[in-house]
Amino acid sequence: MVISSSIAMRDRSSESARFEILSAEYSAVVLNNENSSIHIDAVVDPLSPSGQKLSSLLRVLSKCIQPSMRLVLNPLSSLVDLPLKNYYRYVVPTMDDFSSTDYTVYGPKAFFANMPLSKTLTMNLDVPEPWLLEPVNAIHDLDNILLENLGNIRTLQAEFELEALVLTGHCTEKDHEPPRGLQLILGTKNTPHLVDTLVMANLGYWQMKVFPGVWYLQLAPGRSSDLYILREDKDDGSQDMPSSKRITIDDLRGKLVHLAVVKKKGKEQEKLLVSSDDDDHSQEKKKGPQPEATKPIPKPFDLAHLP
């Protein structure tokens, strides 16, 4: 089996890449493994952000499957500015993360050495978009790191934890604009309301925090459920529609949910969001005309009490 990969910002005339024509005499690293059935050719710009990520992946592949590899370095011929403005480490779980004596799990880690002491640094994680991570053990401000102010140790440690996943989606109403302000709740069968959110005007976007498991999405009690019901793609607008939508989170990649709603019969002209002026006007209509307030009759001055 042959695996070929090319990372470059140059246009190619065809979809195939012929790596055998590349000269590897002075600008390539060759790792021969005659017993391996996998060969990897990689063309990398060592001073590019994509080169930082690819080199880490190639290192993991070299350690795990031990392929035959040829790494061709292909930097730009001229540079106007410093191409790299960050330090990158690829973190992947390995068997070293588990203790050999007990059930302790150390977790994957990244280590940076020989960092500049007088430069202000920022530590963050490059993770998939649905992940919500937070530092759970960090003494110093990770957005303003100045190593020369850490004392004699000059070592900074931080632990991050995956707090939750982001469940995203779009809510639509047929032949209408997205129902801005529609309230959605998410929970289980026993506890229907664990988290909630509002539908935005921009493409009907909404998002919630979730964990792996089985969840049920439905309209929040109140004006949202009074005006709208969930609609399935195969339904024709009848009232016999599901009251909730089942969502299964079975991986760490998140999920994009498309939700369709329709107004109940007889309430097609009612608005979901009512302004304060319209609300006051409707309240006055319900109360009807009110009698005029009687003004108190002023009493004559008591001259004895005047100064």
BALOBA-1460 file (C-alpha; in Angstrom, 3 decimals):
// residues 307
<rec num="1" residu="m" x="0.000" y="0.000" z="0.000"/>
<rec num="2" residu="v" x="1.305" y="3.454" z="-0.936"/>
<rec num="3" residu="i" x="0.188" y="6.634" z="0.848"/>
<rec num="4" residu="s" x="1.017" y="9.971" z="-0.764"/>
<rec num="5" residu="s" x="0.477" y="13.389" z="0.754"/>
<rec num="6" residu="s" x="1.309" y="16.860" z="-0.491"/>
<rec num="7" residu="i" x="0.980" y="20.092" z="1.479"/>
<rec num="8" residu="a" x="1.535" y="23.127" z="-0.725"/>
<rec num="9" residu="m" x="-0.140" y="26.374" z="-1.802"/>
<rec num="10" residu="r" x="0.822" y="26.010" z="-5.456"/>
<rec num="11" residu="d" x="-1.615" y="25.308" z="-8.285"/>
<rec num="12" residu="r" x="-1.267" y="21.990" z="-10.069"/>
<rec num="13" residu="s" x="-2.356" y="21.165" z="-13.586"/>
<rec num="14" residu="s" x="-3.636" y="17.704" z="-12.660"/>
<rec num="15" residu="e" x="-5.027" y="15.878" z="-9.641"/>
<rec num="16" residu="s" x="-2.110" y="13.427" z="-9.415"/>
<rec num="17" residu="a" x="1.314" y="14.178" z="-7.942"/>
<rec num="18" residu="r" x="4.489" y="12.470" z="-9.185"/>
<rec num="19" residu="f" x="6.807" y="12.365" z="-6.191"/>
<rec num="20" residu="e" x="9.415" y="10.242" z="-7.949"/>
<rec num="21" residu="i" x="10.624" y="13.229" z="-9.983"/>
<rec num="22" residu="l" x="11.509" y="15.224" z="-6.854"/>
<rec num="23" residu="s" x="15.184" y="15.454" z="-6.062"/>
<rec num="24" residu="a" x="15.931" y="14.090" z="-2.589"/>
<rec num="25" residu="e" x="19.702" y="14.358" z="-2.576"/>
<rec num="26" residu="y" x="20.067" y="17.473" z="-0.397"/>
<rec num="27" residu="s" x="16.572" y="18.390" z="0.846"/>
<rec num="28" residu="a" x="14.952" y="15.147" z="1.950"/>
<rec num="29" residu="v" x="14.884" y="12.864" z="4.958"/>
<rec num="30" residu="v" x="14.601" y="9.200" z="3.969"/>
<rec num="31" residu="l" x="13.576" y="6.476" z="6.415"/>
<rec num="32" residu="n" x="13.823" y="3.057" z="4.806"/>
<rec num="33" residu="n" x="11.987" y="0.083" z="6.241"/>
<rec num="34" residu="e" x="12.147" y="-2.900" z="3.928"/>
<rec num="35" residu="n" x="9.769" y="-4.939" z="6.090"/>
<rec num="36" residu="s" x="6.967" y="-2.362" z="5.890"/>
<rec num="37" residu="s" x="4.227" y="-2.539" z="3.250"/>
<rec num="38" residu="i" x="3.427" y="1.175" z="3.691"/>
<rec num="39" residu="h" x="5.408" y="3.951" z="2.035"/>
<rec num="40" residu="i" x="4.760" y="7.640" z="2.718"/>
<rec num="41" residu="d" x="5.952" y="10.521" z="0.549"/>
<rec num="42" residu="a" x="5.455" y="13.998" z="2.029"/>
<rec num="43" residu="v" x="6.364" y="17.425" z="0.671"/>
<rec num="44" residu="v" x="6.438" y="19.940" z="3.517"/>
<rec num="45" residu="d" x="7.179" y="23.610" z="3.872"/>
<rec num="46" residu="p" x="8.967" y="23.526" z="7.262"/>
<rec num="47" residu="l" x="8.200" y="27.211" z="7.940"/>
<rec num="48" residu="s" x="4.415" y="27.041" z="7.533"/>
<rec num="49" residu="p" x="1.545" y="26.411" z="9.998"/>
<rec num="50" residu="s" x="0.444" y="23.362" z="7.994"/>
<rec num="51" residu="g" x="4.002" y="22.037" z="8.123"/>
<rec num="52" residu="q" x="3.908" y="22.202" z="11.920"/>
<rec num="53" residu="k" x="0.807" y="20.000" z="12.041"/>
<rec num="54" residu="l" x="1.919" y="17.582" z="9.325"/>
<rec num="55" residu="s" x="5.340" y="16.976" z="10.875"/>
<rec num="56" residu="s" x="3.691" y="15.989" z="14.160"/>
<rec num="57" residu="l" x="1.326" y="13.583" z="12.394"/>
<rec num="58" residu="l" x="4.194" y="12.005" z="10.465"/>
<rec num="59" residu="r" x="6.069" y="11.506" z="13.718"/>
<rec num="60" residu="v" x="3.086" y="9.676" z="15.217"/>
<rec num="61" residu="l" x="2.737" y="7.469" z="12.115"/>
<rec num="62" residu="s" x="6.448" y="6.696" z="12.140"/>
<rec num="63" residu="k" x="6.226" y="5.523" z="15.754"/>
<rec num="64" residu="c" x="2.988" y="3.536" z="15.457"/>
<rec num="65" residu="i" x="3.136" y="1.773" z="12.075"/>
<rec num="66" residu="q" x="6.860" y="2.222" z="11.237"/>
<rec num="67" residu="p" x="6.436" y="2.877" z="7.499"/>
<rec num="68" residu="s" x="9.018" y="3.594" z="4.851"/>
<rec num="69" residu="m" x="9.040" y="7.371" z="4.549"/>
<rec num="70" residu="r" x="10.545" y="10.129" z="2.439"/>
<rec num="71" residu="l" x="10.122" y="13.673" z="3.720"/>
<rec num="72" residu="v" x="10.982" y="16.350" z="1.144"/>
<rec num="73" residu="l" x="11.526" y="19.867" z="2.527"/>
<rec num="74" residu="n" x="10.107" y="22.519" z="0.212"/>
<rec num="75" residu="p" x="10.400" y="26.019" z="1.773"/>
<rec num="76" residu="l" x="9.585" y="29.255" z="-0.011"/>
<rec num="77" residu="s" x="12.471" y="30.815" z="-1.908"/>
<rec num="78" residu="s" x="11.961" y="34.286" z="-0.390"/>
<rec num="79" residu="l" x="10.346" y="35.539" z="2.809"/>
<rec num="80" residu="v" x="8.912" y="38.990" z="3.486"/>
<rec num="81" residu="d" x="7.899" y="38.411" z="7.102"/>
<rec num="82" residu="l" x="8.543" y="35.833" z="9.786"/>
<rec num="83" residu="p" x="6.312" y="32.941" z="8.635"/>
<rec num="84" residu="l" x="5.829" y="31.294" z="12.038"/>
<rec num="85" residu="k" x="4.454" y="33.269" z="14.954"/>
<rec num="86" residu="n" x="3.550" y="30.375" z="17.259"/>
<rec num="87" residu="y" x="4.953" y="27.185" z="18.738"/>
<rec num="88" residu="y" x="2.973" y="24.043" z="18.019"/>
<rec num="89" residu="r" x="2.856" y="20.585" z="19.600"/>
<rec num="90" residu="y" x="0.585" y="17.762" z="18.530"/>
<rec num="91" residu="v" x="-0.972" y="15.879" z="21.442"/>
<rec num="92" residu="v" x="-2.222" y="12.332" z="20.916"/>
<rec num="93" residu="p" x="-3.038" y="9.645" z="23.523"/>
<rec num="94" residu="t" x="-0.455" y="6.875" z="23.890"/>
<rec num="95" residu="m" x="0.054" y="3.856" z="26.126"/>
<rec num="96" residu="d" x="2.395" y="5.958" z="28.279"/>
<rec num="97" residu="d" x="-0.656" y="7.882" z="29.528"/>
<rec num="98" residu="f" x="-1.752" y="4.867" z="31.611"/>
<rec num="99" residu="s" x="-0.013" y="3.766" z="34.786"/>
<rec num="100" residu="s" x="1.529" y="0.280" z="34.802"/>
<rec num="101" residu="t" x="0.951" y="-0.202" z="38.553"/>
<rec num="102" residu="d" x="-2.601" y="1.080" z="39.184"/>
<rec num="103" residu="y" x="-5.608" y="2.620" z="37.430"/>
<rec num="104" residu="t" x="-4.152" y="6.132" z="37.194"/>
<rec num="105" residu="v" x="-4.552" y="7.914" z="33.848"/>
<rec num="106" residu="y" x="-2.045" y="10.712" z="33.320"/>
<rec num="107" residu="g" x="-3.492" y="11.979" z="30.063"/>
<rec num="108" residu="p" x="-1.667" y="13.213" z="26.951"/>
<rec num="109" residu="k" x="0.620" y="16.198" z="27.386"/>
<rec num="110" residu="a" x="2.724" y="18.656" z="25.409"/>
<rec num="111" residu="f" x="6.072" y="20.081" z="26.527"/>
<rec num="112" residu="f" x="7.701" y="23.300" z="25.282"/>
<rec num="113" residu="a" x="11.367" y="23.977" z="26.042"/>
<rec num="114" residu="n" x="13.753" y="26.894" z="25.404"/>
<rec num="115" residu="m" x="10.951" y="29.427" z="25.106"/>
<rec num="116" residu="p" x="11.737" y="33.182" z="24.956"/>
<rec num="117" residu="l" x="11.665" y="34.719" z="28.417"/>
<rec num="118" residu="s" x="10.938" y="38.363" z="27.562"/>
<rec num="119" residu="k" x="8.115" y="37.799" z="25.054"/>
<rec num="120" residu="t" x="4.441" y="37.836" z="26.054"/>
<rec num="121" residu="l" x="2.963" y="34.456" z="25.152"/>
<rec num="122" residu="t" x="-0.538" y="32.989" z="25.048"/>
<rec num="123" residu="m" x="-1.403" y="29.336" z="25.615"/>
<rec num="124" residu="n" x="-4.440" y="27.853" z="23.896"/>
<rec num="125" residu="l" x="-5.567" y="24.613" z="22.282"/>
<rec num="126" residu="d" x="-6.265" y="23.911" z="18.624"/>
<rec num="127" residu="v" x="-9.172" y="21.476" z="18.975"/>
<rec num="128" residu="p" x="-12.244" y="20.507" z="16.921"/>
<rec num="129" residu="e" x="-14.903" y="23.214" z="16.826"/>
<rec num="130" residu="p" x="-17.545" y="21.265" z="18.844"/>
<rec num="131" residu="w" x="-15.196" y="20.938" z="21.849"/>
<rec num="132" residu="l" x="-15.522" y="23.234" z="24.855"/>
<rec num="133" residu="l" x="-12.313" y="23.091" z="26.890"/>
<rec num="134" residu="e" x="-11.414" y="25.007" z="30.021"/>
<rec num="135" residu="p" x="-8.230" y="25.175" z="32.111"/>
<rec num="136" residu="v" x="-8.901" y="23.366" z="35.392"/>
<rec num="137" residu="n" x="-5.439" y="23.777" z="36.925"/>
<rec num="138" residu="a" x="-3.585" y="26.964" z="36.006"/>
<rec num="139" residu="i" x="-1.948" y="29.314" z="38.497"/>
<rec num="140" residu="h" x="-0.979" y="32.023" z="36.017"/>
<rec num="141" residu="d" x="-2.926" y="33.972" z="33.412"/>
<rec num="142" residu="l" x="-2.639" y="31.901" z="30.227"/>
<rec num="143" residu="d" x="-3.431" y="34.894" z="27.999"/>
<rec num="144" residu="n" x="-0.478" y="36.965" z="29.249"/>
<rec num="145" residu="i" x="2.485" y="34.685" z="29.948"/>
<rec num="146" residu="l" x="5.833" y="36.323" z="30.690"/>
<rec num="147" residu="l" x="8.299" y="33.628" z="31.713"/>
<rec num="148" residu="e" x="10.857" y="36.030" z="33.173"/>
<rec num="149" residu="n" x="8.310" y="36.969" z="35.864"/>
<rec num="150" residu="l" x="7.811" y="33.386" z="37.065"/>
<rec num="151" residu="g" x="10.830" y="33.399" z="39.363"/>
<rec num="152" residu="n" x="13.746" y="30.989" z="39.469"/>
<rec num="153" residu="i" x="11.734" y="27.993" z="38.291"/>
<rec num="154" residu="r" x="10.500" y="29.681" z="35.103"/>
<rec num="155" residu="t" x="8.166" y="26.770" z="34.462"/>
<rec num="156" residu="l" x="4.459" y="27.050" z="33.781"/>
<rec num="157" residu="q" x="1.999" y="24.171" z="33.935"/>
<rec num="158" residu="a" x="-1.656" y="24.067" z="32.922"/>
<rec num="159" residu="e" x="-4.241" y="21.300" z="32.741"/>
<rec num="160" residu="f" x="-7.228" y="21.453" z="30.408"/>
<rec num="161" residu="e" x="-10.470" y="19.508" z="30.595"/>
<rec num="162" residu="l" x="-13.134" y="18.797" z="28.001"/>
<rec num="163" residu="e" x="-16.139" y="20.419" z="29.671"/>
<rec num="164" residu="a" x="-18.827" y="19.650" z="27.086"/>
<rec num="165" residu="l" x="-19.646" y="19.328" z="23.407"/>
<rec num="166" residu="v" x="-21.499" y="21.925" z="21.361"/>
<rec num="167" residu="l" x="-24.741" y="20.812" z="19.750"/>
<rec num="168" residu="t" x="-25.536" y="23.205" z="16.900"/>
<rec num="169" residu="g" x="-28.400" y="23.460" z="14.477"/>
<rec num="170" residu="h" x="-30.683" y="25.561" z="12.295"/>
<rec num="171" residu="c" x="-34.388" y="26.146" z="12.803"/>
<rec num="172" residu="t" x="-36.587" y="26.934" z="9.801"/>
<rec num="173" residu="e" x="-40.222" y="27.747" z="9.129"/>
<rec num="174" residu="k" x="-41.539" y="26.993" z="5.647"/>
<rec num="175" residu="d" x="-42.126" y="30.085" z="3.475"/>
<rec num="176" residu="h" x="-41.146" y="32.366" z="6.375"/>
<rec num="177" residu="e" x="-38.092" y="33.888" z="7.973"/>
<rec num="178" residu="p" x="-36.374" y="31.870" z="10.747"/>
<rec num="179" residu="p" x="-38.417" y="32.095" z="13.981"/>
<rec num="180" residu="r" x="-36.167" y="34.501" z="15.868"/>
<rec num="181" residu="g" x="-36.530" y="34.192" z="19.635"/>
<rec num="182" residu="l" x="-38.063" y="30.706" z="19.592"/>
<rec num="183" residu="q" x="-37.173" y="28.960" z="22.860"/>
<rec num="184" residu="l" x="-35.801" y="25.403" z="22.749"/>
<rec num="185" residu="i" x="-35.121" y="23.073" z="25.667"/>
<rec num="186" residu="l" x="-33.041" y="19.907" z="25.787"/>
<rec num="187" residu="g" x="-33.137" y="17.110" z="28.321"/>
<rec num="188" residu="t" x="-34.021" y="13.494" z="28.986"/>
<rec num="189" residu="k" x="-37.373" y="11.749" z="29.289"/>
<rec num="190" residu="n" x="-37.335" y="12.088" z="33.073"/>
<rec num="191" residu="t" x="-35.913" y="15.634" z="33.083"/>
<rec num="192" residu="p" x="-37.015" y="17.407" z="29.888"/>
<rec num="193" residu="h" x="-35.437" y="20.773" z="30.752"/>
<rec num="194" residu="l" x="-31.698" y="20.626" z="31.450"/>
<rec num="195" residu="v" x="-30.402" y="23.291" z="29.052"/>
<rec num="196" residu="d" x="-32.146" y="25.871" z="26.891"/>
<rec num="197" residu="t" x="-31.392" y="28.318" z="24.110"/>
<rec num="198" residu="l" x="-32.955" y="30.815" z="21.693"/>
<rec num="199" residu="v" x="-33.129" y="30.678" z="17.904"/>
<rec num="200" residu="m" x="-31.206" y="33.535" z="16.281"/>
<rec num="201" residu="a" x="-32.308" y="35.560" z="13.279"/>
<rec num="202" residu="n" x="-29.168" y="34.701" z="11.291"/>
<rec num="203" residu="l" x="-30.090" y="31.466" z="9.454"/>
<rec num="204" residu="g" x="-32.061" y="30.324" z="12.504"/>
<rec num="205" residu="y" x="-28.836" y="29.292" z="14.246"/>
<rec num="206" residu="w" x="-28.884" y="27.856" z="17.786"/>
<rec num="207" residu="q" x="-26.451" y="25.962" z="20.012"/>
<rec num="208" residu="m" x="-26.407" y="24.077" z="23.324"/>
<rec num="209" residu="k" x="-23.957" y="22.304" z="25.612"/>
<rec num="210" residu="v" x="-24.341" y="18.508" z="25.617"/>
<rec num="211" residu="f" x="-22.607" y="15.299" z="26.650"/>
<rec num="212" residu="p" x="-22.602" y="11.911" z="24.906"/>
<rec num="213" residu="g" x="-25.956" y="10.200" z="25.344"/>
<rec num="214" residu="v" x="-29.571" y="10.266" z="24.181"/>
<rec num="215" residu="w" x="-31.340" y="13.631" z="24.380"/>
<rec num="216" residu="y" x="-34.758" y="15.020" z="23.499"/>
<rec num="217" residu="l" x="-35.152" y="18.459" z="21.927"/>
<rec num="218" residu="q" x="-38.507" y="20.227" z="22.156"/>
<rec num="219" residu="l" x="-40.157" y="23.624" z="22.284"/>
<rec num="220" residu="a" x="-40.132" y="25.390" z="25.630"/>
<rec num="221" residu="p" x="-43.447" y="25.719" z="27.487"/>
<rec num="222" residu="g" x="-45.038" y="29.113" z="27.033"/>
<rec num="223" residu="r" x="-45.454" y="31.234" z="23.949"/>
<rec num="224" residu="s" x="-43.089" y="29.094" z="21.839"/>
<rec num="225" residu="s" x="-45.104" y="25.890" z="22.316"/>
<rec num="226" residu="d" x="-48.404" y="27.819" z="22.168"/>
<rec num="227" residu="l" x="-47.691" y="29.110" z="18.653"/>
<rec num="228" residu="y" x="-45.462" y="26.432" z="17.101"/>
<rec num="229" residu="i" x="-45.181" y="22.673" z="16.769"/>
<rec num="230" residu="l" x="-42.361" y="20.558" z="15.393"/>
<rec num="231" residu="r" x="-42.686" y="19.496" z="11.784"/>
<rec num="232" residu="e" x="-41.157" y="16.494" z="10.079"/>
<rec num="233" residu="d" x="-40.138" y="16.562" z="6.433"/>
<rec num="234" residu="k" x="-42.791" y="14.037" z="5.454"/>
<rec num="235" residu="d" x="-45.622" y="15.694" z="7.368"/>
<rec num="236" residu="d" x="-48.271" y="17.840" z="5.696"/>
<rec num="237" residu="g" x="-48.898" y="20.259" z="8.562"/>
<rec num="238" residu="s" x="-51.345" y="18.190" z="10.600"/>
<rec num="239" residu="q" x="-51.545" y="18.443" z="14.365"/>
<rec num="240" residu="d" x="-50.368" y="14.831" z="14.852"/>
<rec num="241" residu="m" x="-46.696" y="15.670" z="15.064"/>
<rec num="242" residu="p" x="-43.972" y="14.634" z="17.507"/>
<rec num="243" residu="s" x="-43.600" y="16.816" z="20.578"/>
<rec num="244" residu="s" x="-39.830" y="16.230" z="20.744"/>
<rec num="245" residu="k" x="-36.908" y="15.298" z="18.522"/>
<rec num="246" residu="r" x="-34.576" y="12.503" z="19.599"/>
<rec num="247" residu="i" x="-30.852" y="13.290" z="19.298"/>
<rec num="248" residu="t" x="-28.113" y="10.722" z="19.890"/>
<rec num="249" residu="i" x="-24.569" y="11.912" z="20.656"/>
<rec num="250" residu="d" x="-22.356" y="8.836" z="20.221"/>
<rec num="251" residu="d" x="-18.982" y="10.430" z="19.405"/>
<rec num="252" residu="l" x="-16.898" y="13.536" z="20.133"/>
<rec num="253" residu="r" x="-17.457" y="15.223" z="16.783"/>
<rec num="254" residu="g" x="-20.631" y="17.053" z="17.778"/>
<rec num="255" residu="k" x="-23.725" y="17.117" z="15.602"/>
<rec num="256" residu="l" x="-25.598" y="19.541" z="13.348"/>
<rec num="257" residu="v" x="-29.379" y="19.300" z="13.754"/>
<rec num="258" residu="h" x="-31.909" y="20.706" z="11.282"/>
<rec num="259" residu="l" x="-35.176" y="21.574" z="13.016"/>
<rec num="260" residu="a" x="-38.378" y="22.579" z="11.212"/>
<rec num="261" residu="v" x="-41.387" y="24.167" z="12.914"/>
<rec num="262" residu="v" x="-44.834" y="25.277" z="11.771"/>
<rec num="263" residu="k" x="-47.454" y="27.479" z="13.394"/>
<rec num="264" residu="k" x="-50.592" y="25.911" z="14.794"/>
<rec num="265" residu="k" x="-53.852" y="26.272" z="12.928"/>
<rec num="266" residu="g" x="-55.609" y="29.510" z="13.725"/>
<rec num="267" residu="k" x="-52.412" y="31.216" z="14.920"/>
<rec num="268" residu="e" x="-50.719" y="31.845" z="11.588"/>
<rec num="269" residu="q" x="-50.973" y="35.638" z="11.951"/>
<rec num="270" residu="e" x="-49.732" y="35.891" z="15.533"/>
<rec num="271" residu="k" x="-46.204" y="37.082" z="16.216"/>
<rec num="272" residu="l" x="-43.737" y="35.250" z="18.420"/>
<rec num="273" residu="l" x="-42.021" y="38.385" z="19.716"/>
<rec num="274" residu="v" x="-44.356" y="41.182" z="20.771"/>
<rec num="275" residu="s" x="-42.995" y="44.678" z="21.388"/>
<rec num="276" residu="s" x="-43.799" y="46.487" z="24.621"/>
<rec num="277" residu="d" x="-46.084" y="48.991" z="22.819"/>
<rec num="278" residu="d" x="-48.092" y="46.204" z="21.185"/>
<rec num="279" residu="d" x="-48.320" y="44.378" z="24.506"/>
<rec num="280" residu="d" x="-49.641" y="47.480" z="26.299"/>
<rec num="281" residu="h" x="-52.160" y="48.042" z="23.502"/>
<rec num="282" residu="s" x="-53.411" y="44.450" z="23.732"/>
<rec num="283" residu="q" x="-53.742" y="44.730" z="27.506"/>
<rec num="284" residu="e" x="-55.839" y="47.889" z="27.117"/>
<rec num="285" residu="k" x="-58.130" y="46.100" z="24.672"/>
<rec num="286" residu="k" x="-58.662" y="43.269" z="27.138"/>
<rec num="287" residu="k" x="-59.473" y="45.628" z="30.018"/>
<rec num="288" residu="g" x="-61.824" y="47.837" z="27.973"/>
<rec num="289" residu="p" x="-62.455" y="51.560" z="28.539"/>
<rec num="290" residu="q" x="-61.529" y="52.750" z="32.007"/>
<rec num="291" residu="p" x="-63.342" y="55.560" z="33.891"/>
<rec num="292" residu="e" x="-61.509" y="58.829" z="34.216"/>
<rec num="293" residu="a" x="-59.622" y="59.274" z="37.439"/>
<rec num="294" residu="t" x="-61.272" y="61.721" z="39.845"/>
<rec num="295" residu="k" x="-59.126" y="64.604" z="40.958"/>
<rec num="296" residu="p" x="-59.129" y="65.592" z="44.650"/>
<rec num="297" residu="i" x="-60.866" y="68.890" z="45.462"/>
<rec num="298" residu="p" x="-58.312" y="71.360" z="46.801"/>
<rec num="299" residu="k" x="-58.985" y="72.631" z="50.316"/>
<rec num="300" residu="p" x="-58.745" y="76.339" z="51.223"/>
<rec num="301" residu="f" x="-55.552" y="77.485" z="52.882"/>
<rec num="302" residu="d" x="-55.513" y="77.688" z="56.632"/>
<rec num="303" residu="l" x="-53.930" y="81.076" z="57.227"/>
<rec num="304" residu="a" x="-53.112" y="80.170" z="60.790"/>
<rec num="305" residu="h" x="-50.564" y="77.628" z="59.641"/>
<rec num="306" residu="l" x="-48.826" y="79.856" z="57.138"/>
<rec num="307" residu="p" x="-45.447" y="81.195" z="58.231"/>
